[in-house]
Amino acid sequence: MLAHVVGSERVSLIMSSEMTVKIVNTADMSRVVHLRDLPAAVKHLSFDPDGATLSITLQNGDIRIHEFDPFASTVSDAIKVLSGIGRALNGDEQSSAKAAWHPDGRAFGVATATRGQYTLKS
């Protein structure tokens, strides 16, 4: 689970070995958004510093980038999919492919399958 504050809204993102992410507004628990039908199970989640962009690392090694609005009733389709950047990860594996965002939110870095690094700039 990942708890995050976006503007004045506090949200919790809940993931498991399933192919879905549940986003719950903790101030109003009736506001729940589901991000479903991901092509693989979720390994890591991370927000950019402004909370407007969500990166999702899947266990198949893909990284999906979504715009995020805590007031919306849905999450956007992926605005970018980076296929084959990370290596495939098992759910219980300790290896990480979590995106690390630059403090200004214009780029993030992630470890690659070849033990290198990849940087995405917006």
Chimera marker file (.cmm) of the C-alpha trace (Angstrom):
<marker_set name="trace">
<marker id="1" x="0.000" y="0.000" z="0.000" r="1" g="1" b="0" radius="0.5"/>
<marker id="2" x="1.147" y="3.539" z="-0.783" r="1" g="1" b="0" radius="0.5"/>
<marker id="3" x="-0.301" y="6.589" z="0.979" r="1" g="1" b="0" radius="0.5"/>
<marker id="4" x="0.120" y="9.901" z="-0.773" r="1" g="1" b="0" radius="0.5"/>
<marker id="5" x="-1.095" y="13.485" z="-0.458" r="1" g="1" b="0" radius="0.5"/>
<marker id="6" x="-2.145" y="15.169" z="-3.709" r="1" g="1" b="0" radius="0.5"/>
<marker id="7" x="-2.968" y="18.833" z="-3.133" r="1" g="1" b="0" radius="0.5"/>
<marker id="8" x="-5.389" y="18.776" z="-0.230" r="1" g="1" b="0" radius="0.5"/>
<marker id="9" x="-6.437" y="15.187" z="-0.878" r="1" g="1" b="0" radius="0.5"/>
<marker id="10" x="-4.922" y="12.174" z="0.827" r="1" g="1" b="0" radius="0.5"/>
<marker id="11" x="-5.206" y="8.950" z="-1.105" r="1" g="1" b="0" radius="0.5"/>
<marker id="12" x="-4.122" y="5.401" z="-0.480" r="1" g="1" b="0" radius="0.5"/>
<marker id="13" x="-3.197" y="3.111" z="-3.337" r="1" g="1" b="0" radius="0.5"/>
<marker id="14" x="-3.703" y="-0.558" z="-2.689" r="1" g="1" b="0" radius="0.5"/>
<marker id="15" x="-2.099" y="-3.200" z="-4.863" r="1" g="1" b="0" radius="0.5"/>
<marker id="16" x="-1.556" y="-6.908" z="-4.642" r="1" g="1" b="0" radius="0.5"/>
<marker id="17" x="-0.381" y="-9.688" z="-6.893" r="1" g="1" b="0" radius="0.5"/>
<marker id="18" x="-3.547" y="-9.138" z="-8.928" r="1" g="1" b="0" radius="0.5"/>
<marker id="19" x="-3.735" y="-6.969" z="-12.029" r="1" g="1" b="0" radius="0.5"/>
<marker id="20" x="-5.540" y="-4.057" z="-10.418" r="1" g="1" b="0" radius="0.5"/>
<marker id="21" x="-4.840" y="-0.992" z="-8.299" r="1" g="1" b="0" radius="0.5"/>
<marker id="22" x="-7.438" y="0.429" z="-5.926" r="1" g="1" b="0" radius="0.5"/>
<marker id="23" x="-7.217" y="4.157" z="-5.141" r="1" g="1" b="0" radius="0.5"/>
<marker id="24" x="-9.083" y="5.232" z="-2.005" r="1" g="1" b="0" radius="0.5"/>
<marker id="25" x="-9.625" y="8.823" z="-0.894" r="1" g="1" b="0" radius="0.5"/>
<marker id="26" x="-8.980" y="8.547" z="2.837" r="1" g="1" b="0" radius="0.5"/>
<marker id="27" x="-11.109" y="11.607" z="3.682" r="1" g="1" b="0" radius="0.5"/>
<marker id="28" x="-14.139" y="10.117" z="1.905" r="1" g="1" b="0" radius="0.5"/>
<marker id="29" x="-13.875" y="6.329" z="1.825" r="1" g="1" b="0" radius="0.5"/>
<marker id="30" x="-16.799" y="6.126" z="-0.615" r="1" g="1" b="0" radius="0.5"/>
<marker id="31" x="-14.572" y="7.678" z="-3.308" r="1" g="1" b="0" radius="0.5"/>
<marker id="32" x="-12.797" y="4.616" z="-4.691" r="1" g="1" b="0" radius="0.5"/>
<marker id="33" x="-11.279" y="4.375" z="-8.143" r="1" g="1" b="0" radius="0.5"/>
<marker id="34" x="-10.075" y="1.112" z="-9.679" r="1" g="1" b="0" radius="0.5"/>
<marker id="35" x="-7.361" y="0.817" z="-12.282" r="1" g="1" b="0" radius="0.5"/>
<marker id="36" x="-8.155" y="-2.574" z="-13.783" r="1" g="1" b="0" radius="0.5"/>
<marker id="37" x="-7.087" y="-4.851" z="-16.573" r="1" g="1" b="0" radius="0.5"/>
<marker id="38" x="-3.375" y="-4.216" z="-16.301" r="1" g="1" b="0" radius="0.5"/>
<marker id="39" x="-1.427" y="-6.675" z="-18.473" r="1" g="1" b="0" radius="0.5"/>
<marker id="40" x="0.520" y="-8.053" z="-15.480" r="1" g="1" b="0" radius="0.5"/>
<marker id="41" x="0.545" y="-7.902" z="-11.700" r="1" g="1" b="0" radius="0.5"/>
<marker id="42" x="1.810" y="-4.710" z="-10.050" r="1" g="1" b="0" radius="0.5"/>
<marker id="43" x="5.229" y="-4.659" z="-8.354" r="1" g="1" b="0" radius="0.5"/>
<marker id="44" x="5.766" y="-0.941" z="-7.545" r="1" g="1" b="0" radius="0.5"/>
<marker id="45" x="3.876" y="2.367" z="-7.547" r="1" g="1" b="0" radius="0.5"/>
<marker id="46" x="5.323" y="5.855" z="-7.343" r="1" g="1" b="0" radius="0.5"/>
<marker id="47" x="4.045" y="9.402" z="-7.751" r="1" g="1" b="0" radius="0.5"/>
<marker id="48" x="5.902" y="12.346" z="-9.191" r="1" g="1" b="0" radius="0.5"/>
<marker id="49" x="6.484" y="15.109" z="-6.583" r="1" g="1" b="0" radius="0.5"/>
<marker id="50" x="3.323" y="17.002" z="-7.626" r="1" g="1" b="0" radius="0.5"/>
<marker id="51" x="1.170" y="13.887" z="-7.450" r="1" g="1" b="0" radius="0.5"/>
<marker id="52" x="-0.111" y="14.445" z="-10.992" r="1" g="1" b="0" radius="0.5"/>
<marker id="53" x="1.653" y="11.455" z="-12.563" r="1" g="1" b="0" radius="0.5"/>
<marker id="54" x="1.649" y="7.871" z="-11.359" r="1" g="1" b="0" radius="0.5"/>
<marker id="55" x="4.205" y="5.309" z="-12.508" r="1" g="1" b="0" radius="0.5"/>
<marker id="56" x="3.308" y="1.650" z="-12.206" r="1" g="1" b="0" radius="0.5"/>
<marker id="57" x="5.995" y="-1.008" z="-12.524" r="1" g="1" b="0" radius="0.5"/>
<marker id="58" x="4.531" y="-4.356" z="-13.536" r="1" g="1" b="0" radius="0.5"/>
<marker id="59" x="5.999" y="-7.748" z="-12.773" r="1" g="1" b="0" radius="0.5"/>
<marker id="60" x="6.570" y="-8.340" z="-16.500" r="1" g="1" b="0" radius="0.5"/>
<marker id="61" x="9.089" y="-5.459" z="-16.538" r="1" g="1" b="0" radius="0.5"/>
<marker id="62" x="6.872" y="-2.851" z="-18.208" r="1" g="1" b="0" radius="0.5"/>
<marker id="63" x="6.424" y="0.612" z="-16.706" r="1" g="1" b="0" radius="0.5"/>
<marker id="64" x="3.123" y="2.403" z="-17.278" r="1" g="1" b="0" radius="0.5"/>
<marker id="65" x="2.735" y="6.150" z="-16.788" r="1" g="1" b="0" radius="0.5"/>
<marker id="66" x="-0.719" y="7.517" z="-15.923" r="1" g="1" b="0" radius="0.5"/>
<marker id="67" x="-1.985" y="11.032" z="-15.297" r="1" g="1" b="0" radius="0.5"/>
<marker id="68" x="-3.654" y="11.190" z="-11.897" r="1" g="1" b="0" radius="0.5"/>
<marker id="69" x="-6.413" y="13.462" z="-10.626" r="1" g="1" b="0" radius="0.5"/>
<marker id="70" x="-7.610" y="12.712" z="-7.080" r="1" g="1" b="0" radius="0.5"/>
<marker id="71" x="-11.017" y="14.245" z="-7.875" r="1" g="1" b="0" radius="0.5"/>
<marker id="72" x="-11.683" y="12.165" z="-11.004" r="1" g="1" b="0" radius="0.5"/>
<marker id="73" x="-13.830" y="9.068" z="-10.937" r="1" g="1" b="0" radius="0.5"/>
<marker id="74" x="-11.429" y="7.203" z="-13.237" r="1" g="1" b="0" radius="0.5"/>
<marker id="75" x="-7.697" y="7.012" z="-13.885" r="1" g="1" b="0" radius="0.5"/>
<marker id="76" x="-6.500" y="7.907" z="-17.379" r="1" g="1" b="0" radius="0.5"/>
<marker id="77" x="-5.301" y="5.269" z="-19.778" r="1" g="1" b="0" radius="0.5"/>
<marker id="78" x="-1.535" y="5.021" z="-19.791" r="1" g="1" b="0" radius="0.5"/>
<marker id="79" x="-0.027" y="8.087" z="-21.431" r="1" g="1" b="0" radius="0.5"/>
<marker id="80" x="3.195" y="6.151" z="-21.978" r="1" g="1" b="0" radius="0.5"/>
<marker id="81" x="4.154" y="2.485" z="-21.743" r="1" g="1" b="0" radius="0.5"/>
<marker id="82" x="7.830" y="1.588" z="-21.480" r="1" g="1" b="0" radius="0.5"/>
<marker id="83" x="8.099" y="-2.042" z="-22.515" r="1" g="1" b="0" radius="0.5"/>
<marker id="84" x="11.084" y="-4.179" z="-21.689" r="1" g="1" b="0" radius="0.5"/>
<marker id="85" x="12.836" y="-1.524" z="-19.590" r="1" g="1" b="0" radius="0.5"/>
<marker id="86" x="12.954" y="-3.545" z="-16.392" r="1" g="1" b="0" radius="0.5"/>
<marker id="87" x="13.379" y="-7.253" z="-16.058" r="1" g="1" b="0" radius="0.5"/>
<marker id="88" x="10.509" y="-9.524" z="-15.157" r="1" g="1" b="0" radius="0.5"/>
<marker id="89" x="10.068" y="-9.710" z="-11.375" r="1" g="1" b="0" radius="0.5"/>
<marker id="90" x="8.355" y="-12.283" z="-9.219" r="1" g="1" b="0" radius="0.5"/>
<marker id="91" x="5.946" y="-10.927" z="-6.637" r="1" g="1" b="0" radius="0.5"/>
<marker id="92" x="8.039" y="-12.060" z="-3.683" r="1" g="1" b="0" radius="0.5"/>
<marker id="93" x="11.379" y="-11.114" z="-5.227" r="1" g="1" b="0" radius="0.5"/>
<marker id="94" x="13.412" y="-8.472" z="-3.402" r="1" g="1" b="0" radius="0.5"/>
<marker id="95" x="14.712" y="-6.820" z="-6.581" r="1" g="1" b="0" radius="0.5"/>
<marker id="96" x="13.319" y="-3.364" z="-7.306" r="1" g="1" b="0" radius="0.5"/>
<marker id="97" x="12.369" y="-1.561" z="-10.478" r="1" g="1" b="0" radius="0.5"/>
<marker id="98" x="10.557" y="1.311" z="-8.785" r="1" g="1" b="0" radius="0.5"/>
<marker id="99" x="10.725" y="4.645" z="-10.583" r="1" g="1" b="0" radius="0.5"/>
<marker id="100" x="12.626" y="7.305" z="-8.636" r="1" g="1" b="0" radius="0.5"/>
<marker id="101" x="11.308" y="10.754" z="-9.584" r="1" g="1" b="0" radius="0.5"/>
<marker id="102" x="13.517" y="13.826" z="-9.806" r="1" g="1" b="0" radius="0.5"/>
<marker id="103" x="12.362" y="16.481" z="-7.285" r="1" g="1" b="0" radius="0.5"/>
<marker id="104" x="11.142" y="18.804" z="-10.065" r="1" g="1" b="0" radius="0.5"/>
<marker id="105" x="9.023" y="15.993" z="-11.579" r="1" g="1" b="0" radius="0.5"/>
<marker id="106" x="10.409" y="16.349" z="-15.106" r="1" g="1" b="0" radius="0.5"/>
<marker id="107" x="12.196" y="12.994" z="-15.152" r="1" g="1" b="0" radius="0.5"/>
<marker id="108" x="12.520" y="9.686" z="-13.385" r="1" g="1" b="0" radius="0.5"/>
<marker id="109" x="15.123" y="6.970" z="-13.345" r="1" g="1" b="0" radius="0.5"/>
<marker id="110" x="14.736" y="3.242" z="-13.039" r="1" g="1" b="0" radius="0.5"/>
<marker id="111" x="17.084" y="0.260" z="-13.000" r="1" g="1" b="0" radius="0.5"/>
<marker id="112" x="16.990" y="-1.715" z="-16.237" r="1" g="1" b="0" radius="0.5"/>
<marker id="113" x="17.095" y="-5.406" z="-17.017" r="1" g="1" b="0" radius="0.5"/>
<marker id="114" x="20.757" y="-5.083" z="-18.021" r="1" g="1" b="0" radius="0.5"/>
<marker id="115" x="21.668" y="-3.499" z="-14.659" r="1" g="1" b="0" radius="0.5"/>
<marker id="116" x="21.922" y="-0.099" z="-16.274" r="1" g="1" b="0" radius="0.5"/>
<marker id="117" x="19.646" y="2.840" z="-15.741" r="1" g="1" b="0" radius="0.5"/>
<marker id="118" x="16.979" y="4.524" z="-17.828" r="1" g="1" b="0" radius="0.5"/>
<marker id="119" x="15.918" y="8.116" z="-17.481" r="1" g="1" b="0" radius="0.5"/>
<marker id="120" x="12.652" y="9.420" z="-18.915" r="1" g="1" b="0" radius="0.5"/>
<marker id="121" x="12.326" y="13.162" z="-19.389" r="1" g="1" b="0" radius="0.5"/>
<marker id="122" x="8.998" y="14.812" z="-20.037" r="1" g="1" b="0" radius="0.5"/>
<link id1="1" id2="2" r="1" g="1" b="0" radius="0.2"/>
<link id1="2" id2="3" r="1" g="1" b="0" radius="0.2"/>
<link id1="3" id2="4" r="1" g="1" b="0" radius="0.2"/>
<link id1="4" id2="5" r="1" g="1" b="0" radius="0.2"/>
<link id1="5" id2="6" r="1" g="1" b="0" radius="0.2"/>
<link id1="6" id2="7" r="1" g="1" b="0" radius="0.2"/>
<link id1="7" id2="8" r="1" g="1" b="0" radius="0.2"/>
<link id1="8" id2="9" r="1" g="1" b="0" radius="0.2"/>
<link id1="9" id2="10" r="1" g="1" b="0" radius="0.2"/>
<link id1="10" id2="11" r="1" g="1" b="0" radius="0.2"/>
<link id1="11" id2="12" r="1" g="1" b="0" radius="0.2"/>
<link id1="12" id2="13" r="1" g="1" b="0" radius="0.2"/>
<link id1="13" id2="14" r="1" g="1" b="0" radius="0.2"/>
<link id1="14" id2="15" r="1" g="1" b="0" radius="0.2"/>
<link id1="15" id2="16" r="1" g="1" b="0" radius="0.2"/>
<link id1="16" id2="17" r="1" g="1" b="0" radius="0.2"/>
<link id1="17" id2="18" r="1" g="1" b="0" radius="0.2"/>
<link id1="18" id2="19" r="1" g="1" b="0" radius="0.2"/>
<link id1="19" id2="20" r="1" g="1" b="0" radius="0.2"/>
<link id1="20" id2="21" r="1" g="1" b="0" radius="0.2"/>
<link id1="21" id2="22" r="1" g="1" b="0" radius="0.2"/>
<link id1="22" id2="23" r="1" g="1" b="0" radius="0.2"/>
<link id1="23" id2="24" r="1" g="1" b="0" radius="0.2"/>
<link id1="24" id2="25" r="1" g="1" b="0" radius="0.2"/>
<link id1="25" id2="26" r="1" g="1" b="0" radius="0.2"/>
<link id1="26" id2="27" r="1" g="1" b="0" radius="0.2"/>
<link id1="27" id2="28" r="1" g="1" b="0" radius="0.2"/>
<link id1="28" id2="29" r="1" g="1" b="0" radius="0.2"/>
<link id1="29" id2="30" r="1" g="1" b="0" radius="0.2"/>
<link id1="30" id2="31" r="1" g="1" b="0" radius="0.2"/>
<link id1="31" id2="32" r="1" g="1" b="0" radius="0.2"/>
<link id1="32" id2="33" r="1" g="1" b="0" radius="0.2"/>
<link id1="33" id2="34" r="1" g="1" b="0" radius="0.2"/>
<link id1="34" id2="35" r="1" g="1" b="0" radius="0.2"/>
<link id1="35" id2="36" r="1" g="1" b="0" radius="0.2"/>
<link id1="36" id2="37" r="1" g="1" b="0" radius="0.2"/>
<link id1="37" id2="38" r="1" g="1" b="0" radius="0.2"/>
<link id1="38" id2="39" r="1" g="1" b="0" radius="0.2"/>
<link id1="39" id2="40" r="1" g="1" b="0" radius="0.2"/>
<link id1="40" id2="41" r="1" g="1" b="0" radius="0.2"/>
<link id1="41" id2="42" r="1" g="1" b="0" radius="0.2"/>
<link id1="42" id2="43" r="1" g="1" b="0" radius="0.2"/>
<link id1="43" id2="44" r="1" g="1" b="0" radius="0.2"/>
<link id1="44" id2="45" r="1" g="1" b="0" radius="0.2"/>
<link id1="45" id2="46" r="1" g="1" b="0" radius="0.2"/>
<link id1="46" id2="47" r="1" g="1" b="0" radius="0.2"/>
<link id1="47" id2="48" r="1" g="1" b="0" radius="0.2"/>
<link id1="48" id2="49" r="1" g="1" b="0" radius="0.2"/>
<link id1="49" id2="50" r="1" g="1" b="0" radius="0.2"/>
<link id1="50" id2="51" r="1" g="1" b="0" radius="0.2"/>
<link id1="51" id2="52" r="1" g="1" b="0" radius="0.2"/>
<link id1="52" id2="53" r="1" g="1" b="0" radius="0.2"/>
<link id1="53" id2="54" r="1" g="1" b="0" radius="0.2"/>
<link id1="54" id2="55" r="1" g="1" b="0" radius="0.2"/>
<link id1="55" id2="56" r="1" g="1" b="0" radius="0.2"/>
<link id1="56" id2="57" r="1" g="1" b="0" radius="0.2"/>
<link id1="57" id2="58" r="1" g="1" b="0" radius="0.2"/>
<link id1="58" id2="59" r="1" g="1" b="0" radius="0.2"/>
<link id1="59" id2="60" r="1" g="1" b="0" radius="0.2"/>
<link id1="60" id2="61" r="1" g="1" b="0" radius="0.2"/>
<link id1="61" id2="62" r="1" g="1" b="0" radius="0.2"/>
<link id1="62" id2="63" r="1" g="1" b="0" radius="0.2"/>
<link id1="63" id2="64" r="1" g="1" b="0" radius="0.2"/>
<link id1="64" id2="65" r="1" g="1" b="0" radius="0.2"/>
<link id1="65" id2="66" r="1" g="1" b="0" radius="0.2"/>
<link id1="66" id2="67" r="1" g="1" b="0" radius="0.2"/>
<link id1="67" id2="68" r="1" g="1" b="0" radius="0.2"/>
<link id1="68" id2="69" r="1" g="1" b="0" radius="0.2"/>
<link id1="69" id2="70" r="1" g="1" b="0" radius="0.2"/>
<link id1="70" id2="71" r="1" g="1" b="0" radius="0.2"/>
<link id1="71" id2="72" r="1" g="1" b="0" radius="0.2"/>
<link id1="72" id2="73" r="1" g="1" b="0" radius="0.2"/>
<link id1="73" id2="74" r="1" g="1" b="0" radius="0.2"/>
<link id1="74" id2="75" r="1" g="1" b="0" radius="0.2"/>
<link id1="75" id2="76" r="1" g="1" b="0" radius="0.2"/>
<link id1="76" id2="77" r="1" g="1" b="0" radius="0.2"/>
<link id1="77" id2="78" r="1" g="1" b="0" radius="0.2"/>
<link id1="78" id2="79" r="1" g="1" b="0" radius="0.2"/>
<link id1="79" id2="80" r="1" g="1" b="0" radius="0.2"/>
<link id1="80" id2="81" r="1" g="1" b="0" radius="0.2"/>
<link id1="81" id2="82" r="1" g="1" b="0" radius="0.2"/>
<link id1="82" id2="83" r="1" g="1" b="0" radius="0.2"/>
<link id1="83" id2="84" r="1" g="1" b="0" radius="0.2"/>
<link id1="84" id2="85" r="1" g="1" b="0" radius="0.2"/>
<link id1="85" id2="86" r="1" g="1" b="0" radius="0.2"/>
<link id1="86" id2="87" r="1" g="1" b="0" radius="0.2"/>
<link id1="87" id2="88" r="1" g="1" b="0" radius="0.2"/>
<link id1="88" id2="89" r="1" g="1" b="0" radius="0.2"/>
<link id1="89" id2="90" r="1" g="1" b="0" radius="0.2"/>
<link id1="90" id2="91" r="1" g="1" b="0" radius="0.2"/>
<link id1="91" id2="92" r="1" g="1" b="0" radius="0.2"/>
<link id1="92" id2="93" r="1" g="1" b="0" radius="0.2"/>
<link id1="93" id2="94" r="1" g="1" b="0" radius="0.2"/>
<link id1="94" id2="95" r="1" g="1" b="0" radius="0.2"/>
<link id1="95" id2="96" r="1" g="1" b="0" radius="0.2"/>
<link id1="96" id2="97" r="1" g="1" b="0" radius="0.2"/>
<link id1="97" id2="98" r="1" g="1" b="0" radius="0.2"/>
<link id1="98" id2="99" r="1" g="1" b="0" radius="0.2"/>
<link id1="99" id2="100" r="1" g="1" b="0" radius="0.2"/>
<link id1="100" id2="101" r="1" g="1" b="0" radius="0.2"/>
<link id1="101" id2="102" r="1" g="1" b="0" radius="0.2"/>
<link id1="102" id2="103" r="1" g="1" b="0" radius="0.2"/>
<link id1="103" id2="104" r="1" g="1" b="0" radius="0.2"/>
<link id1="104" id2="105" r="1" g="1" b="0" radius="0.2"/>
<link id1="105" id2="106" r="1" g="1" b="0" radius="0.2"/>
<link id1="106" id2="107" r="1" g="1" b="0" radius="0.2"/>
<link id1="107" id2="108" r="1" g="1" b="0" radius="0.2"/>
<link id1="108" id2="109" r="1" g="1" b="0" radius="0.2"/>
<link id1="109" id2="110" r="1" g="1" b="0" radius="0.2"/>
<link id1="110" id2="111" r="1" g="1" b="0" radius="0.2"/>
<link id1="111" id2="112" r="1" g="1" b="0" radius="0.2"/>
<link id1="112" id2="113" r="1" g="1" b="0" radius="0.2"/>
<link id1="113" id2="114" r="1" g="1" b="0" radius="0.2"/>
<link id1="114" id2="115" r="1" g="1" b="0" radius="0.2"/>
<link id1="115" id2="116" r="1" g="1" b="0" radius="0.2"/>
<link id1="116" id2="117" r="1" g="1" b="0" radius="0.2"/>
<link id1="117" id2="118" r="1" g="1" b="0" radius="0.2"/>
<link id1="118" id2="119" r="1" g="1" b="0" radius="0.2"/>
<link id1="119" id2="120" r="1" g="1" b="0" radius="0.2"/>
<link id1="120" id2="121" r="1" g="1" b="0" radius="0.2"/>
<link id1="121" id2="122" r="1" g="1" b="0" radius="0.2"/>
</marker_set>
